[in-house]
Amino acid sequence: MEPNHIEAARQDISIRCKKGLPFILAAAVLWTAITIIYALPSLLLWQKIYLTFFCSTPLIPLALLISKLIKAEFSVKNNPLSQLGFYFSIGQMLYFPIIMWMFPNAPKGFIMGLAIITGAHFLPFSWLYRSRAYLIMSIVIPIVISVMGWSAEPSQLVRVPAAMLVMILIFGIWLGIEVKNVGQRASSPATGVTDANS
């Protein structure tokens, strides 16, 4: 693809799927549930891990529902970069064997590993969506989670999903502002594709 075509495709996918905002909002719902699970003192750690797995499964259906509510395209057709976004998402799954290993061997680090992988996988989307929010949060989330979870005792692990939830909420607000700005610039007849960065 020509450079101008790539830039036009990036702007198009950013506008039409609203920079993946439905997935971030869905993640906020799931991390709320995970935080509640880890806050329950009656549950054993292995039970919390099982329930966390269960809570993670509805991400895609929930994102699909949210995309309909906020009028974002869930799958962008006729855009050559839409398949790339799919590969970026699938790339996160390659790290899940590490999470599966941590369950029986290092259960205390399970939630920290899950949060770090989730945050780090946002990085390539910063290029696809031309987004500072994705770039900054893909760096901030792993660092903050590592600091908070490294020395946490099992009874203190709730602070890891709680911190993740706060950062996801901040991320969602920031991304919503980016989406609004991109929409406004795209609607201006004097705006070129290079103005889509937010």
C-alpha positions as CSV (number, residue, x, y, z in Angstrom):
1,M,0.0,0.0,0.0
2,E,1.0,3.6,-0.7
3,P,1.8,5.7,2.4
4,N,-1.2,7.9,1.8
5,H,-3.5,4.9,1.4
6,I,-2.2,3.5,4.7
7,E,-2.9,6.8,6.5
8,A,-6.4,7.0,5.0
9,A,-7.1,3.4,6.1
10,R,-5.9,4.1,9.6
11,Q,-8.1,7.2,9.8
12,D,-11.1,5.2,8.4
13,I,-10.8,2.3,10.8
14,S,-10.3,4.7,13.8
15,I,-13.5,6.5,13.0
16,R,-15.7,3.6,12.0
17,C,-14.8,1.3,15.0
18,K,-14.2,4.3,17.3
19,K,-10.7,3.2,18.1
20,G,-11.8,0.0,19.7
21,L,-13.6,1.8,22.5
22,P,-16.3,-0.9,22.8
23,F,-13.6,-3.4,23.9
24,I,-12.2,-1.0,26.5
25,L,-15.6,-0.4,27.9
26,A,-16.3,-4.1,28.0
27,A,-13.0,-4.6,29.7
28,A,-14.0,-2.1,32.4
29,V,-17.1,-4.2,33.1
30,L,-15.1,-7.4,33.4
31,W,-12.4,-5.9,35.6
32,T,-15.2,-4.6,37.9
33,A,-16.4,-8.1,38.3
34,I,-12.9,-9.4,38.8
35,T,-12.2,-6.8,41.5
36,I,-15.4,-7.8,43.3
37,I,-14.3,-11.4,43.2
38,Y,-10.9,-10.7,44.7
39,A,-12.5,-8.5,47.4
40,L,-14.5,-11.4,48.7
41,P,-12.7,-12.9,51.7
42,S,-14.8,-16.0,51.7
43,L,-13.3,-17.3,48.5
44,L,-10.0,-19.2,48.3
45,L,-7.4,-18.0,45.8
46,W,-7.9,-20.9,43.4
47,Q,-11.7,-20.1,43.4
48,K,-10.9,-16.5,42.6
49,I,-8.8,-17.6,39.7
50,Y,-11.5,-19.9,38.3
51,L,-14.1,-17.2,38.6
52,T,-11.7,-14.8,36.9
53,F,-11.4,-17.1,33.9
54,F,-15.2,-17.3,33.8
55,C,-15.5,-13.5,33.9
56,S,-13.1,-13.1,31.0
57,T,-15.2,-15.2,28.5
58,P,-17.9,-12.7,27.7
59,L,-15.5,-10.0,26.5
60,I,-16.3,-10.3,22.8
61,P,-20.1,-10.6,23.1
62,L,-20.1,-7.7,25.6
63,A,-18.0,-5.6,23.2
64,L,-20.3,-6.4,20.4
65,L,-23.3,-5.2,22.4
66,I,-21.5,-2.0,23.4
67,S,-20.5,-1.4,19.8
68,K,-24.2,-1.4,18.9
69,L,-25.1,0.9,21.7
70,I,-22.4,3.5,20.8
71,K,-22.9,3.0,17.1
72,A,-19.4,1.7,16.4
73,E,-18.6,-0.9,13.7
74,F,-17.5,-4.1,15.3
75,S,-15.9,-5.4,12.2
76,V,-14.8,-2.9,9.6
77,K,-15.3,-4.2,6.1
78,N,-13.5,-2.9,3.0
79,N,-10.5,-1.7,5.0
80,P,-7.2,-3.5,4.4
81,L,-6.1,-2.9,8.0
82,S,-9.1,-4.6,9.7
83,Q,-7.4,-8.0,9.5
84,L,-4.3,-6.5,11.1
85,G,-6.4,-5.4,14.1
86,F,-7.6,-9.0,14.4
87,Y,-4.1,-10.3,14.5
88,F,-3.1,-7.7,17.2
89,S,-6.0,-9.1,19.3
90,I,-5.1,-12.7,18.7
91,G,-1.5,-12.0,19.6
92,Q,-2.5,-11.6,23.3
93,M,-3.6,-15.2,23.3
94,L,-0.1,-16.4,22.6
95,Y,0.9,-15.4,26.1
96,F,-1.9,-17.3,27.8
97,P,0.2,-20.5,28.3
98,I,2.2,-18.4,30.8
99,I,-1.0,-17.5,32.6
100,M,-2.1,-21.2,32.6
101,W,1.3,-22.2,34.0
102,M,1.0,-19.6,36.8
103,F,-2.3,-21.0,38.0
104,P,-0.9,-24.2,39.6
105,N,2.7,-23.0,40.0
106,A,2.5,-19.3,41.0
107,P,-1.2,-18.6,41.8
108,K,-0.4,-15.4,43.7
109,G,1.0,-13.9,40.5
110,F,-1.9,-15.0,38.2
111,I,-3.9,-11.8,38.4
112,M,-0.8,-9.7,38.0
113,G,0.3,-11.6,34.9
114,L,-3.2,-11.3,33.4
115,A,-3.3,-7.6,34.0
116,I,0.2,-7.0,32.6
117,I,-0.5,-9.0,29.4
118,T,-3.8,-7.2,29.0
119,G,-2.1,-3.8,29.3
120,A,0.9,-4.6,27.2
121,H,-1.1,-5.9,24.3
122,F,-2.6,-2.4,23.7
123,L,0.8,-1.2,22.3
124,P,0.3,-2.1,18.6
125,F,-3.1,-0.6,18.6
126,S,-1.4,2.8,19.2
127,W,-0.2,2.6,15.6
128,L,-3.4,1.2,14.1
129,Y,-5.6,3.8,15.7
130,R,-3.1,6.6,15.8
131,S,-3.7,6.9,19.5
132,R,-1.6,8.3,22.3
133,A,-4.0,6.8,24.8
134,Y,-3.1,3.2,23.7
135,L,0.6,4.1,23.6
136,I,0.8,5.6,27.1
137,M,-1.5,3.1,28.8
138,S,0.3,0.1,27.3
139,I,3.4,1.3,29.2
140,V,1.7,2.6,32.3
141,I,-0.4,-0.4,33.1
142,P,2.4,-3.0,33.2
143,I,4.6,-0.7,35.3
144,V,1.8,0.1,37.8
145,I,0.6,-3.4,38.1
146,S,4.1,-4.8,38.6
147,V,4.8,-2.3,41.4
148,M,1.5,-3.0,43.1
149,G,1.4,-6.7,42.7
150,W,5.1,-7.7,43.2
151,S,5.1,-7.7,47.0
152,A,1.4,-8.1,47.6
153,E,0.3,-10.8,50.0
154,P,-2.6,-13.1,49.0
155,S,-5.0,-11.0,51.2
156,Q,-3.8,-7.8,49.4
157,L,-4.2,-9.1,45.8
158,V,-7.5,-7.2,45.4
159,R,-5.4,-4.0,44.9
160,V,-4.2,-5.4,41.6
161,P,-7.6,-5.7,39.8
162,A,-8.7,-2.6,41.5
163,A,-5.8,-0.6,40.1
164,M,-6.4,-2.2,36.7
165,L,-10.0,-1.1,36.9
166,V,-9.1,2.5,37.7
167,M,-6.6,2.6,34.8
168,I,-9.0,1.0,32.4
169,L,-11.6,3.6,33.3
170,I,-9.1,6.4,32.8
171,F,-8.2,4.8,29.5
172,G,-11.8,4.6,28.4
173,I,-12.4,8.3,29.2
174,W,-9.2,9.3,27.4
175,L,-10.1,7.2,24.4
176,G,-13.6,8.6,24.3
177,I,-12.1,12.1,24.1
178,E,-9.8,10.9,21.2
179,V,-12.8,9.4,19.4
180,K,-14.7,12.6,19.7
181,N,-11.8,14.7,18.5
182,V,-11.2,12.4,15.5
183,G,-14.9,12.6,14.6
184,Q,-14.9,16.3,14.7
185,R,-11.8,16.7,12.6
186,A,-13.1,14.1,10.1
187,S,-16.3,16.1,9.7
188,S,-14.4,19.3,8.8
189,P,-13.9,19.7,5.1
190,A,-10.5,21.3,5.6
191,T,-9.1,18.4,7.6
192,G,-6.6,16.0,6.1
193,V,-5.7,12.5,7.2
194,T,-2.7,13.8,9.1
195,D,-5.0,15.6,11.5
196,A,-6.5,12.4,12.9
197,N,-3.9,12.0,15.6
198,S,-5.3,12.8,19.1
